[in-house]
Amino acid sequence: MFEVTQDFIHGASFALHFKNIDFVTWRRNTDTGEYWIKLHTQSGKEIRLHSSLEELNDLLDRHSRANGNTIPIEYMRNKYELDE
């Protein structure tokens, strides 16, 4: 479980500014349809989160905007995914 406020993402044991995230990877759980997100930080640590598609897209958009990007990022599933 996590919460996003302004440019920070908070969890039970962490608080992280989006600018401290190098990149984000994710994988869909084919059984539940939910996503596991991995935040790769500048320090080399990884934070793993469980989310819905909507939460994933919100997180991607906020991360993009916090890093100065003006084009919104949105992940949309398609038939070419490997985890089908």
Secondary structure, DSSP 8 states (H G I E B T S, - for coil): -EEEETTEEEESS-EEEGGGEEEEEEEE-TTT--EEEEEEETTS-EEEEEE-HHHHHHHHHHHHHHTT--S-------TT-TT-
